[in-house]
C-alpha cells in the first residue's frame, strides 16, 4: 500500500488547490478524509451547523459547550476568509465522486469524541480554552509571545507553527490534546492501515494531525509520504 498524507487547513483556498494537485499527481485509488458520517452530512447539506440544547443529553454539558464554542469560532474565521469551514475535506469528497475514486471516512465519530471530552475536561479547562481562543484572535501577537508560538497562517501554516501549536495544546490542555489529537490519530491510523495492501491512499487531514500520523506510520512496511502546509517528508 502506498500512503500519501496531505496536511491541510480547514478554511484555506491554498489547501483546496493542494488537494486538487495531489489527486492529479498521485492518482489515488482511495481518498481518505478526516470526516465521519455526521460531519460529512453536515458539510454536504451546506446548512449552517446548529447544536440544539437537547444535544447536552448525548454530549454532556462540557462536550456541548466545547462544541458550541468551536463551531462558532470556526464559522467566524471562515466568514473572515470567505471560506466555508471544511472546504478542504469537501473538496476531497467531491473530487472522489467526480473521478470515481473510492472515498473513506476515517475520523472517529464526532459524538464519541465530544463525549470523551465531556468526561475528561474540567469546567476550568473549558473556560481557559475559550479564553485562550478569543485572546489568540483578538491579540494574536501577544498570545504567540506569551506561549512561545510561531505565527500561524490560516491559509498555509508552516510545519514549525503547527508543531508549536500542538505542543502548546499538549502542555496547557493535556486532556483536550489526548482526546482531540492523539486518540483521533490512533483511530485514523488504524482505519488507513486496515485498507487493502494494493491501494494507493491519499489521506487528507488537518495539519495538526500530520506529525502524529507520521510517527504512527513510519515503522510500518508500507510506502508513505507526507506533504502539505509547506511540508515534504518522504
GROMACS elastic network, one bead per residue, 0.5 to 0.9 nm:
[ bonds ]
;  ai    aj funct       b0    kb
    1   193     6  0.87154   500
    1   195     6  0.82558   500
    1   196     6  0.71282   500
    1   198     6  0.50452   500
    1   199     6  0.51512   500
    1   200     6  0.58614   500
    1   201     6  0.75254   500
    1   221     6  0.86618   500
    1   222     6  0.55014   500
    1   223     6  0.64919   500
    1   224     6  0.83077   500
    2    28     6  0.89254   500
    2   197     6  0.80881   500
    2   198     6  0.77705   500
    2   199     6  0.65303   500
    2   201     6  0.61264   500
    2   202     6  0.85301   500
    2   222     6  0.61547   500
    2   224     6  0.55536   500
    2   225     6  0.83203   500
    3   192     6  0.82405   500
    3   199     6  0.82750   500
    3   200     6  0.60539   500
    3   202     6  0.62191   500
    3   203     6  0.71111   500
    3   222     6  0.71882   500
    3   223     6  0.61057   500
    3   225     6  0.64935   500
    3   226     6  0.86318   500
    4    26     6  0.82316   500
    4    28     6  0.88316   500
    4   200     6  0.77918   500
    4   201     6  0.60194   500
    4   203     6  0.58609   500
    4   204     6  0.84486   500
    4   223     6  0.83859   500
    4   224     6  0.53103   500
    4   226     6  0.59637   500
    4   227     6  0.77324   500
    5   201     6  0.82924   500
    5   202     6  0.61333   500
    5   204     6  0.61625   500
    5   205     6  0.73645   500
    5   210     6  0.71665   500
    5   213     6  0.82861   500
    5   214     6  0.82853   500
    5   224     6  0.74084   500
    5   225     6  0.60493   500
    5   227     6  0.62248   500
    5   228     6  0.81533   500
    6    18     6  0.83825   500
    6    19     6  0.76855   500
    6    22     6  0.81621   500
    6   202     6  0.71600   500
    6   203     6  0.59824   500
    6   205     6  0.63155   500
    6   206     6  0.81626   500
    6   207     6  0.78736   500
    6   210     6  0.76770   500
    6   225     6  0.84152   500
    6   226     6  0.60070   500
    6   228     6  0.51414   500
    6   229     6  0.82786   500
    6   231     6  0.87691   500
    7    15     6  0.81816   500
    7   203     6  0.84849   500
    7   204     6  0.62571   500
    7   205     6  0.53041   500
    7   206     6  0.52705   500
    7   208     6  0.76850   500
    7   209     6  0.75756   500
    7   210     6  0.59710   500
    7   226     6  0.76599   500
    7   227     6  0.62069   500
    7   229     6  0.59729   500
    7   230     6  0.89685   500
    7   231     6  0.80026   500
    8    11     6  0.87735   500
    8    12     6  0.78110   500
    8    14     6  0.85220   500
    8    15     6  0.52885   500
    8    16     6  0.82250   500
    8    18     6  0.82500   500
    8    19     6  0.84344   500
    8    88     6  0.68988   500
    8    89     6  0.88458   500
    8   155     6  0.88048   500
    8   156     6  0.77686   500
    8   157     6  0.85170   500
    8   204     6  0.70966   500
    8   205     6  0.61241   500
    8   207     6  0.50399   500
    8   208     6  0.85716   500
    8   228     6  0.61415   500
    8   229     6  0.62036   500
    9    12     6  0.54869   500
    9    13     6  0.87204   500
    9    14     6  0.83372   500
    9    15     6  0.60819   500
    9    16     6  0.88489   500
    9    86     6  0.84235   500
    9    87     6  0.88623   500
    9    88     6  0.70572   500
    9   154     6  0.64608   500
    9   155     6  0.65301   500
    9   156     6  0.69021   500
    9   157     6  0.75898   500
    9   205     6  0.84664   500
    9   206     6  0.57225   500
    9   207     6  0.63465   500
    9   208     6  0.89060   500
    9   229     6  0.78302   500
   10    15     6  0.77787   500
   10    74     6  0.88498   500
   10    78     6  0.87336   500
   10    83     6  0.88647   500
   10    84     6  0.83362   500
   10    85     6  0.56324   500
   10    87     6  0.61066   500
   10    88     6  0.55438   500
   10    89     6  0.73904   500
   10   154     6  0.84189   500
   10   155     6  0.88141   500
   10   205     6  0.89515   500
   10   206     6  0.67205   500
   10   207     6  0.89876   500
   11    15     6  0.80856   500
   11    16     6  0.89680   500
   11    74     6  0.82551   500
   11    77     6  0.75999   500
   11    78     6  0.57584   500
   11    81     6  0.73323   500
   11    82     6  0.84841   500
   11    83     6  0.55579   500
   11    84     6  0.63677   500
   11    85     6  0.50210   500
   11    86     6  0.62898   500
   11    87     6  0.61913   500
   11    88     6  0.71429   500
   11   154     6  0.70356   500
   11   155     6  0.70795   500
   12    15     6  0.52844   500
   12    16     6  0.66442   500
   12    78     6  0.86190   500
   12    81     6  0.78744   500
   12    83     6  0.68123   500
   12    84     6  0.88132   500
   12    85     6  0.84912   500
   12    86     6  0.88682   500
   12    87     6  0.73497   500
   12    88     6  0.71781   500
   12   154     6  0.65861   500
   12   156     6  0.72961   500
   13    16     6  0.50796   500
   13    17     6  0.64778   500
   13    18     6  0.87235   500
   13    81     6  0.89940   500
   13    83     6  0.73623   500
   13    87     6  0.80347   500
   13    88     6  0.80251   500
   13   155     6  0.67295   500
   14    17     6  0.52068   500
   14    18     6  0.62060   500
   14    19     6  0.87356   500
   14   155     6  0.59767   500
   14   156     6  0.66175   500
   14   229     6  0.89342   500
   15    19     6  0.61869   500
   15    20     6  0.86649   500
   15    87     6  0.85540   500
   15    88     6  0.60786   500
   15   155     6  0.72520   500
   15   156     6  0.72961   500
   15   228     6  0.76486   500
   15   229     6  0.78351   500
   16    19     6  0.52461   500
   16    20     6  0.64105   500
   16    21     6  0.87843   500
   16    87     6  0.69804   500
   16    88     6  0.51932   500
   16    89     6  0.84804   500
   16    91     6  0.64000   500
   16    92     6  0.83721   500
   17    20     6  0.50979   500
   17    21     6  0.61880   500
   17    22     6  0.85507   500
   17    88     6  0.88953   500
   18    21     6  0.51228   500
   18    22     6  0.60109   500
   18    23     6  0.86460   500
   18   228     6  0.70927   500
   19    22     6  0.50434   500
   19    23     6  0.62308   500
   19    24     6  0.86086   500
   19    88     6  0.74190   500
   19    91     6  0.73796   500
   19    92     6  0.68158   500
   19   204     6  0.79266   500
   19   228     6  0.87894   500
   20    23     6  0.54222   500
   20    24     6  0.64124   500
   20    25     6  0.88257   500
   20    91     6  0.78509   500
   20    92     6  0.79767   500
   20    95     6  0.77995   500
   21    24     6  0.50762   500
   21    25     6  0.61192   500
   21    26     6  0.84688   500
   22    25     6  0.50694   500
   22    26     6  0.57053   500
   22    27     6  0.77729   500
   22    28     6  0.88203   500
   22   202     6  0.80075   500
   23    26     6  0.53673   500
   23    27     6  0.52978   500
   23    28     6  0.64550   500
   23    31     6  0.86020   500
   23    92     6  0.87121   500
   23    95     6  0.82551   500
   23    96     6  0.89510   500
   23   202     6  0.76190   500
   24    27     6  0.56848   500
   24    28     6  0.86047   500
   25    28     6  0.86991   500
   26   200     6  0.81087   500
   26   201     6  0.88823   500
   26   202     6  0.77192   500
   27    30     6  0.89799   500
   27   200     6  0.78525   500
   27   202     6  0.85987   500
   28    31     6  0.66119   500
   28   101     6  0.73484   500
   28   102     6  0.87989   500
   28   199     6  0.77090   500
   28   201     6  0.55455   500
   28   202     6  0.58963   500
   29   100     6  0.89699   500
   29   101     6  0.56918   500
   29   102     6  0.63058   500
   29   103     6  0.88610   500
   29   199     6  0.58750   500
   29   200     6  0.52022   500
   29   201     6  0.62577   500
   29   202     6  0.80948   500
   30    96     6  0.79838   500
   30   101     6  0.58216   500
   30   103     6  0.57707   500
   30   104     6  0.69024   500
   30   199     6  0.67797   500
   30   200     6  0.62175   500
   30   202     6  0.63046   500
   30   203     6  0.83450   500
   31    92     6  0.68847   500
   31    93     6  0.77662   500
   31    95     6  0.89141   500
   31    96     6  0.64862   500
   31   101     6  0.68486   500
   31   102     6  0.62356   500
   31   103     6  0.50294   500
   31   104     6  0.61031   500
   31   105     6  0.86638   500
   31   200     6  0.86014   500
   31   201     6  0.58341   500
   31   203     6  0.60891   500
   31   204     6  0.74780   500
   32    35     6  0.86060   500
   32    92     6  0.81284   500
   32    93     6  0.87396   500
   32   102     6  0.84429   500
   32   103     6  0.59304   500
   32   105     6  0.58770   500
   32   106     6  0.62988   500
   32   192     6  0.76647   500
   32   201     6  0.67585   500
   32   202     6  0.59935   500
   32   204     6  0.60552   500
   32   205     6  0.84549   500
   33    36     6  0.85113   500
   33    89     6  0.61066   500
   33    90     6  0.88258   500
   33    92     6  0.69713   500
   33    93     6  0.76159   500
   33   103     6  0.77241   500
   33   104     6  0.63669   500
   33   105     6  0.54390   500
   33   106     6  0.60883   500
   33   107     6  0.74739   500
   33   202     6  0.83618   500
   33   203     6  0.59473   500
   33   205     6  0.62580   500
   34    89     6  0.69420   500
   34   104     6  0.89372   500
   34   105     6  0.64834   500
   34   106     6  0.57569   500
   34   107     6  0.50061   500
   34   108     6  0.85680   500
   34   188     6  0.78462   500
   34   203     6  0.80010   500
   34   204     6  0.63313   500
   34   205     6  0.51568   500
   34   206     6  0.74030   500
   35    38     6  0.80433   500
   35    39     6  0.59644   500
   35    40     6  0.60975   500
   35    89     6  0.74416   500
   35   104     6  0.86987   500
   35   105     6  0.53110   500
   35   106     6  0.61833   500
   35   108     6  0.76854   500
   35   109     6  0.80876   500
   35   110     6  0.85524   500
   35   205     6  0.88181   500
   36    39     6  0.55089   500
   36    40     6  0.61120   500
   36    41     6  0.86582   500
   36   105     6  0.54359   500
   36   106     6  0.66033   500
   36   107     6  0.52423   500
   36   108     6  0.62980   500
   36   109     6  0.53760   500
   36   110     6  0.69159   500
   37    40     6  0.51620   500
   37    41     6  0.61715   500
   37    42     6  0.87250   500
   37   105     6  0.71558   500
   37   107     6  0.89462   500
   37   109     6  0.73680   500
   37   110     6  0.88723   500
   38    41     6  0.51991   500
   38    42     6  0.63482   500
   38    43     6  0.88125   500
   38   109     6  0.73893   500
   38   110     6  0.72935   500
   38   111     6  0.87263   500
   39    42     6  0.50451   500
   39    43     6  0.62486   500
   39    44     6  0.86482   500
   39   109     6  0.84352   500
   39   110     6  0.73564   500
   40    43     6  0.51616   500
   40    44     6  0.61328   500
   40    45     6  0.85577   500
   40    89     6  0.86250   500
   40    90     6  0.79211   500
   40    93     6  0.86983   500
   40   105     6  0.84913   500
   41    44     6  0.52016   500
   41    45     6  0.61002   500
   41    46     6  0.88461   500
   42    45     6  0.52870   500
   42    46     6  0.67020   500
   42    47     6  0.70170   500
   42    48     6  0.82783   500
   42    49     6  0.67354   500
   43    46     6  0.54362   500
   43    47     6  0.75518   500
   43    48     6  0.89551   500
   43    49     6  0.85405   500
   43    84     6  0.89743   500
   43    85     6  0.85928   500
   43    86     6  0.71522   500
   43    87     6  0.84740   500
   43    89     6  0.88455   500
   43    90     6  0.69137   500
   44    47     6  0.81946   500
   44    90     6  0.76184   500
   45    48     6  0.86482   500
   46    49     6  0.84696   500
   46    84     6  0.88971   500
   47    50     6  0.86751   500
   48    75     6  0.87990   500
   49    71     6  0.77054   500
   50    68     6  0.84300   500
   50    71     6  0.86139   500
   51    54     6  0.82211   500
   51    55     6  0.66961   500
   51    64     6  0.80328   500
   51    67     6  0.81527   500
   51    68     6  0.67251   500
   51    71     6  0.89364   500
   52    55     6  0.56469   500
   52    56     6  0.80983   500
   53    56     6  0.58493   500
   53    57     6  0.83620   500
   53    64     6  0.82970   500
   54    57     6  0.60035   500
   54    58     6  0.77945   500
   55    58     6  0.52882   500
   55    59     6  0.59673   500
   55    60     6  0.77549   500
   55    61     6  0.88358   500
   55    64     6  0.68955   500
   56    59     6  0.51187   500
   56    61     6  0.53945   500
   56    62     6  0.84547   500
   56    63     6  0.77536   500
   56    64     6  0.56419   500
   56    65     6  0.86569   500
   57    60     6  0.57571   500
   57    61     6  0.78509   500
   58    64     6  0.86692   500
   58   111     6  0.75903   500
   58   115     6  0.73504   500
   59    62     6  0.77698   500
   59    63     6  0.52928   500
   59    64     6  0.56591   500
   59   111     6  0.64484   500
   59   112     6  0.80311   500
   59   113     6  0.88755   500
   59   114     6  0.57838   500
   59   116     6  0.85094   500
   59   117     6  0.86704   500
   59   118     6  0.68595   500
   60    63     6  0.53118   500
   60    64     6  0.59860   500
   60    65     6  0.86321   500
   60   114     6  0.79689   500
   60   115     6  0.63528   500
   60   117     6  0.87957   500
   60   118     6  0.55886   500
   60   119     6  0.79097   500
   61    64     6  0.51244   500
   61    65     6  0.61924   500
   61    66     6  0.86242   500
   61   118     6  0.67440   500
   62    65     6  0.51008   500
   62    66     6  0.60721   500
   62    67     6  0.84902   500
   62   114     6  0.84302   500
   62   115     6  0.86657   500
   62   117     6  0.72766   500
   62   119     6  0.79714   500
   62   121     6  0.71108   500
   62   122     6  0.76996   500
   62   123     6  0.67699   500
   62   126     6  0.70053   500
   63    66     6  0.51559   500
   63    67     6  0.60670   500
   63    68     6  0.85428   500
   63   111     6  0.89181   500
   63   113     6  0.85417   500
   63   115     6  0.60052   500
   63   116     6  0.78213   500
   63   117     6  0.56098   500
   63   119     6  0.80761   500
   63   121     6  0.83349   500
   63   126     6  0.89940   500
   64    67     6  0.51653   500
   64    68     6  0.60748   500
   64    69     6  0.85979   500
   64   114     6  0.73725   500
   64   115     6  0.87114   500
   64   118     6  0.77718   500
   65    68     6  0.51680   500
   65    69     6  0.61667   500
   65    70     6  0.85351   500
   65   126     6  0.75998   500
   66    69     6  0.52898   500
   66    70     6  0.60480   500
   66    71     6  0.84827   500
   66   114     6  0.80450   500
   66   117     6  0.83526   500
   66   118     6  0.84590   500
   66   126     6  0.65680   500
   66   129     6  0.86625   500
   66   130     6  0.81165   500
   67    70     6  0.51303   500
   67    71     6  0.59580   500
   67    72     6  0.85290   500
   67   114     6  0.73079   500
   68    71     6  0.52328   500
   68    72     6  0.62338   500
   68    73     6  0.86761   500
   69    72     6  0.51821   500
   69    73     6  0.61398   500
   69    74     6  0.86105   500
   69   130     6  0.71710   500
   70    73     6  0.51578   500
   70    74     6  0.61023   500
   70    75     6  0.85555   500
   70   130     6  0.85491   500
   71    74     6  0.52865   500
   71    75     6  0.61845   500
   71    76     6  0.86073   500
   72    75     6  0.52153   500
   72    76     6  0.61634   500
   72    77     6  0.87696   500
   73    76     6  0.50501   500
   73    77     6  0.62859   500
   73    78     6  0.85506   500
   73   133     6  0.82279   500
   73   134     6  0.84694   500
   74    77     6  0.51766   500
   74    78     6  0.60146   500
   74    79     6  0.85143   500
   74    85     6  0.64095   500
   75    79     6  0.60312   500
   75    80     6  0.85871   500
   75    84     6  0.76302   500
   75    85     6  0.64654   500
   76    79     6  0.51702   500
   76    80     6  0.63117   500
   76    81     6  0.88052   500
   77    80     6  0.50719   500
   77    81     6  0.63186   500
   77    82     6  0.83697   500
   77    83     6  0.83463   500
   77    85     6  0.81676   500
   77   154     6  0.88917   500
   78    81     6  0.51698   500
   78    82     6  0.56672   500
   78    84     6  0.55290   500
   78    85     6  0.55141   500
   79    83     6  0.63362   500
   79    84     6  0.74191   500
   79    85     6  0.86918   500
   80    83     6  0.78418   500
   81    84     6  0.85962   500
   81   154     6  0.89292   500
   81   155     6  0.88540   500
   83    86     6  0.85433   500
   83    87     6  0.69576   500
   84    87     6  0.54771   500
   85    88     6  0.81005   500
   86    89     6  0.54071   500
   86    90     6  0.61602   500
   86    91     6  0.85765   500
   87    90     6  0.50084   500
   87    91     6  0.59958   500
   87    92     6  0.86963   500
   88    91     6  0.52032   500
   88    92     6  0.65778   500
   88    93     6  0.89069   500
   88   204     6  0.81619   500
   88   205     6  0.88246   500
   88   206     6  0.88433   500
   89    92     6  0.51322   500
   89    93     6  0.63334   500
   89    94     6  0.87366   500
   89   204     6  0.71073   500
   89   205     6  0.79598   500
   90    93     6  0.50063   500
   90    94     6  0.61143   500
   90    95     6  0.85029   500
   91    94     6  0.52129   500
   91    95     6  0.60318   500
   91    96     6  0.84358   500
   92    95     6  0.52849   500
   92    96     6  0.60685   500
   92    97     6  0.87322   500
   92   103     6  0.85284   500
   92   204     6  0.75186   500
   93    96     6  0.52270   500
   93    97     6  0.65046   500
   93    98     6  0.87600   500
   93   103     6  0.68894   500
   94    97     6  0.52044   500
   94    98     6  0.61131   500
   94    99     6  0.86953   500
   95    99     6  0.59837   500
   95   100     6  0.81082   500
   95   101     6  0.79164   500
   96    99     6  0.54458   500
   96   100     6  0.57433   500
   96   102     6  0.64123   500
   96   103     6  0.61648   500
   97   100     6  0.50307   500
   97   101     6  0.62830   500
   97   102     6  0.78560   500
   97   103     6  0.79191   500
   98   101     6  0.77845   500
  100   103     6  0.89836   500
  104   191     6  0.87208   500
  104   192     6  0.86433   500
  104   203     6  0.89772   500
  105   108     6  0.87932   500
  105   188     6  0.89989   500
  105   191     6  0.86156   500
  106   187     6  0.75554   500
  106   188     6  0.52249   500
  106   189     6  0.83064   500
  106   190     6  0.86849   500
  106   191     6  0.57033   500
  106   192     6  0.71531   500
  106   203     6  0.88744   500
  107   110     6  0.80086   500
  107   184     6  0.67353   500
  107   185     6  0.84796   500
  107   187     6  0.68314   500
  107   188     6  0.56226   500
  107   191     6  0.82409   500
  108   111     6  0.85587   500
  108   112     6  0.71502   500
  108   113     6  0.69141   500
  108   183     6  0.88120   500
  108   184     6  0.62029   500
  108   187     6  0.63177   500
  108   188     6  0.72904   500
  109   112     6  0.54588   500
  109   113     6  0.65753   500
  109   114     6  0.89561   500
  110   113     6  0.50817   500
  110   114     6  0.62238   500
  110   115     6  0.85575   500
  111   114     6  0.51445   500
  111   115     6  0.60374   500
  111   116     6  0.85624   500
  112   115     6  0.50651   500
  112   116     6  0.61933   500
  112   117     6  0.86232   500
  113   116     6  0.51706   500
  113   117     6  0.62489   500
  113   118     6  0.87204   500
  113   179     6  0.66868   500
  113   180     6  0.70848   500
  113   183     6  0.88519   500
  113   184     6  0.81725   500
  114   118     6  0.61287   500
  114   119     6  0.86898   500
  114   179     6  0.85780   500
  114   180     6  0.87815   500
  115   118     6  0.50870   500
  115   119     6  0.64340   500
  115   120     6  0.87592   500
  116   119     6  0.51960   500
  116   120     6  0.61584   500
  116   121     6  0.84623   500
  116   179     6  0.67344   500
  117   120     6  0.51166   500
  117   121     6  0.56425   500
  117   175     6  0.77596   500
  117   176     6  0.66264   500
  117   179     6  0.63382   500
  117   180     6  0.79568   500
  118   121     6  0.56817   500
  118   122     6  0.79864   500
  119   122     6  0.81517   500
  120   175     6  0.60657   500
  120   176     6  0.75753   500
  120   179     6  0.82067   500
  121   124     6  0.79537   500
  121   125     6  0.59108   500
  121   126     6  0.70399   500
  121   173     6  0.87994   500
  121   175     6  0.63870   500
  121   176     6  0.67951   500
  122   125     6  0.51110   500
  122   126     6  0.66491   500
  122   127     6  0.89053   500
  123   126     6  0.50311   500
  123   127     6  0.63065   500
  123   128     6  0.86128   500
  124   127     6  0.51654   500
  124   128     6  0.60515   500
  124   129     6  0.83745   500
  125   128     6  0.51715   500
  125   129     6  0.58475   500
  125   130     6  0.84546   500
  125   173     6  0.70574   500
  125   175     6  0.88923   500
  125   176     6  0.83142   500
  126   129     6  0.51958   500
  126   130     6  0.61630   500
  126   131     6  0.85508   500
  127   130     6  0.52784   500
  127   131     6  0.61017   500
  127   132     6  0.85995   500
  128   131     6  0.50048   500
  128   132     6  0.60171   500
  128   133     6  0.84935   500
  129   132     6  0.51636   500
  129   133     6  0.61142   500
  129   134     6  0.86855   500
  129   173     6  0.79544   500
  130   133     6  0.51197   500
  130   134     6  0.62572   500
  130   135     6  0.85170   500
  131   134     6  0.53160   500
  131   135     6  0.60306   500
  131   136     6  0.85607   500
  132   136     6  0.59969   500
  132   137     6  0.86721   500
  132   143     6  0.80247   500
  133   136     6  0.51887   500
  133   137     6  0.64943   500
  133   138     6  0.88427   500
  134   137     6  0.52345   500
  134   138     6  0.61826   500
  134   139     6  0.83434   500
  135   138     6  0.52032   500
  135   139     6  0.55723   500
  135   140     6  0.70277   500
  135   142     6  0.85805   500
  135   143     6  0.66099   500
  136   139     6  0.54477   500
  136   141     6  0.78501   500
  136   142     6  0.79397   500
  136   143     6  0.53921   500
  136   144     6  0.75406   500
  137   140     6  0.55226   500
  137   143     6  0.86788   500
  138   143     6  0.89475   500
  139   142     6  0.55362   500
  139   143     6  0.60767   500
  139   144     6  0.86151   500
  140   143     6  0.51148   500
  140   144     6  0.60467   500
  140   145     6  0.86405   500
  140   151     6  0.82047   500
  141   144     6  0.50806   500
  141   145     6  0.62006   500
  141   146     6  0.85776   500
  141   151     6  0.76965   500
  142   145     6  0.51342   500
  142   146     6  0.60725   500
  142   147     6  0.87369   500
  143   146     6  0.51162   500
  143   147     6  0.63770   500
  143   148     6  0.82965   500
  143   149     6  0.78556   500
  144   147     6  0.54763   500
  144   148     6  0.55938   500
  144   150     6  0.63550   500
  144   151     6  0.69669   500
  144   152     6  0.88891   500
  145   149     6  0.63246   500
  145   150     6  0.83061   500
  146   149     6  0.77937   500
  147   168     6  0.70135   500
  148   164     6  0.77243   500
  148   168     6  0.84221   500
  149   152     6  0.81565   500
  149   161     6  0.67335   500
  149   164     6  0.55878   500
  149   165     6  0.64007   500
  149   168     6  0.77675   500
  150   158     6  0.87271   500
  150   160     6  0.70163   500
  150   162     6  0.81344   500
  150   164     6  0.66223   500
  150   165     6  0.78038   500
  151   157     6  0.82186   500
  151   158     6  0.86019   500
  151   161     6  0.62672   500
  152   155     6  0.88598   500
  152   156     6  0.81705   500
  152   157     6  0.54526   500
  152   158     6  0.72718   500
  152   161     6  0.55857   500
  152   162     6  0.72768   500
  152   165     6  0.83092   500
  153   156     6  0.55017   500
  153   158     6  0.75574   500
  153   161     6  0.83649   500
  154   157     6  0.59906   500
  155   229     6  0.86050   500
  156   228     6  0.83386   500
  156   229     6  0.52030   500
  156   230     6  0.72576   500
  157   160     6  0.82484   500
  157   161     6  0.63368   500
  157   162     6  0.65010   500
  157   207     6  0.79133   500
  157   229     6  0.53751   500
  157   230     6  0.74207   500
  158   161     6  0.52471   500
  158   162     6  0.63431   500
  158   163     6  0.86745   500
  158   229     6  0.56267   500
  158   230     6  0.57527   500
  158   231     6  0.75463   500
  159   162     6  0.51051   500
  159   163     6  0.60490   500
  159   164     6  0.85442   500
  159   207     6  0.80556   500
  159   228     6  0.89613   500
  159   229     6  0.65212   500
  159   230     6  0.66847   500
  159   231     6  0.63033   500
  160   163     6  0.51714   500
  160   164     6  0.61573   500
  160   165     6  0.86153   500
  161   164     6  0.51616   500
  161   165     6  0.61504   500
  161   166     6  0.86710   500
  162   165     6  0.50915   500
  162   166     6  0.61830   500
  162   167     6  0.85557   500
  162   207     6  0.68226   500
  162   208     6  0.60041   500
  162   229     6  0.88774   500
  163   166     6  0.52188   500
  163   167     6  0.61300   500
  163   168     6  0.86295   500
  163   208     6  0.74160   500
  163   211     6  0.78304   500
  164   167     6  0.50554   500
  164   168     6  0.61648   500
  164   169     6  0.87162   500
  165   168     6  0.50815   500
  165   169     6  0.63441   500
  165   170     6  0.86987   500
  165   208     6  0.81375   500
  166   169     6  0.50807   500
  166   170     6  0.61430   500
  166   171     6  0.86644   500
  166   177     6  0.78700   500
  166   181     6  0.85354   500
  166   208     6  0.65266   500
  166   209     6  0.89573   500
  167   170     6  0.50204   500
  167   171     6  0.61331   500
  167   172     6  0.84584   500
  168   171     6  0.53050   500
  168   172     6  0.58788   500
  168   173     6  0.78568   500
  169   172     6  0.53744   500
  169   173     6  0.52471   500
  169   174     6  0.67269   500
  169   176     6  0.75211   500
  169   177     6  0.57966   500
  170   173     6  0.55649   500
  170   175     6  0.78664   500
  170   176     6  0.77159   500
  170   177     6  0.50936   500
  170   178     6  0.75203   500
  171   174     6  0.56978   500
  171   177     6  0.84239   500
  172   177     6  0.88552   500
  173   176     6  0.53767   500
  173   177     6  0.60892   500
  173   178     6  0.86632   500
  174   177     6  0.50073   500
  174   178     6  0.60884   500
  174   179     6  0.87239   500
  175   178     6  0.51156   500
  175   179     6  0.63282   500
  175   180     6  0.85070   500
  176   179     6  0.53150   500
  176   180     6  0.58139   500
  176   181     6  0.78840   500
  177   180     6  0.53250   500
  177   181     6  0.53101   500
  177   182     6  0.65848   500
  177   183     6  0.86295   500
  178   181     6  0.56557   500
  178   183     6  0.58662   500
  178   184     6  0.83815   500
  179   182     6  0.62231   500
  179   183     6  0.52969   500
  179   184     6  0.68706   500
  180   183     6  0.66851   500
  180   184     6  0.62179   500
  180   185     6  0.85835   500
  181   184     6  0.54277   500
  181   185     6  0.59743   500
  181   186     6  0.87490   500
  181   208     6  0.76273   500
  181   209     6  0.65570   500
  181   212     6  0.80495   500
  182   185     6  0.50491   500
  182   186     6  0.63612   500
  182   187     6  0.87439   500
  182   209     6  0.82370   500
  182   212     6  0.70815   500
  183   186     6  0.51643   500
  183   187     6  0.63163   500
  183   188     6  0.87363   500
  184   188     6  0.60361   500
  184   189     6  0.84229   500
  184   209     6  0.84697   500
  185   188     6  0.51664   500
  185   189     6  0.59768   500
  185   190     6  0.85066   500
  185   209     6  0.64206   500
  185   210     6  0.86555   500
  185   212     6  0.62180   500
  185   213     6  0.59545   500
  185   216     6  0.82808   500
  186   189     6  0.52265   500
  186   190     6  0.62046   500
  186   191     6  0.86700   500
  186   212     6  0.83985   500
  186   213     6  0.77354   500
  186   216     6  0.76925   500
  187   190     6  0.53064   500
  187   191     6  0.63159   500
  187   192     6  0.88445   500
  188   191     6  0.50286   500
  188   192     6  0.62375   500
  188   193     6  0.86039   500
  188   213     6  0.80294   500
  189   192     6  0.52016   500
  189   193     6  0.61178   500
  189   194     6  0.85815   500
  189   213     6  0.63197   500
  189   216     6  0.69500   500
  189   217     6  0.72857   500
  190   193     6  0.51167   500
  190   194     6  0.60994   500
  191   194     6  0.52441   500
  191   195     6  0.70627   500
  192   195     6  0.57075   500
  192   201     6  0.79529   500
  192   203     6  0.80049   500
  193   196     6  0.80740   500
  193   197     6  0.84971   500
  193   217     6  0.86227   500
  193   222     6  0.89458   500
  194   197     6  0.85889   500
  195   198     6  0.85726   500
  195   199     6  0.72219   500
  195   201     6  0.87083   500
  196   199     6  0.57428   500
  197   200     6  0.84712   500
  197   222     6  0.83157   500
  205   208     6  0.80485   500
  205   209     6  0.64357   500
  205   210     6  0.70777   500
  206   209     6  0.57429   500
  206   210     6  0.71599   500
  207   210     6  0.53871   500
  207   211     6  0.81006   500
  207   228     6  0.76257   500
  207   229     6  0.67910   500
  208   211     6  0.71185   500
  208   212     6  0.80513   500
  209   212     6  0.55013   500
  209   213     6  0.62313   500
  209   214     6  0.85757   500
  210   213     6  0.52711   500
  210   214     6  0.59925   500
  210   215     6  0.87182   500
  210   226     6  0.75293   500
  210   227     6  0.86875   500
  211   215     6  0.62832   500
  211   216     6  0.87271   500
  211   226     6  0.89951   500
  212   215     6  0.52498   500
  212   216     6  0.63767   500
  212   217     6  0.87536   500
  213   216     6  0.50221   500
  213   217     6  0.60368   500
  213   218     6  0.83997   500
  214   217     6  0.53235   500
  214   218     6  0.58345   500
  214   224     6  0.89369   500
  214   225     6  0.87248   500
  214   226     6  0.74279   500
  215   218     6  0.56960   500
  215   219     6  0.78296   500
  216   219     6  0.71177   500
  216   220     6  0.80457   500
  217   220     6  0.54159   500
  217   221     6  0.86140   500
  217   222     6  0.80542   500
  217   224     6  0.79769   500
  218   221     6  0.82419   500
  218   222     6  0.83286   500
  218   223     6  0.86988   500
  218   224     6  0.78247   500
  219   222     6  0.84392   500
  220   223     6  0.81863   500
  223   234     6  0.89716   500
  224   234     6  0.69220   500
  225   232     6  0.75746   500
  225   233     6  0.60315   500
  226   231     6  0.68551   500
  226   232     6  0.57017   500
  226   233     6  0.50009   500
  226   234     6  0.62624   500
  227   230     6  0.70373   500
  227   233     6  0.63696   500
  227   234     6  0.84767   500
  228   231     6  0.50589   500
  228   232     6  0.69646   500
  229   232     6  0.87308   500
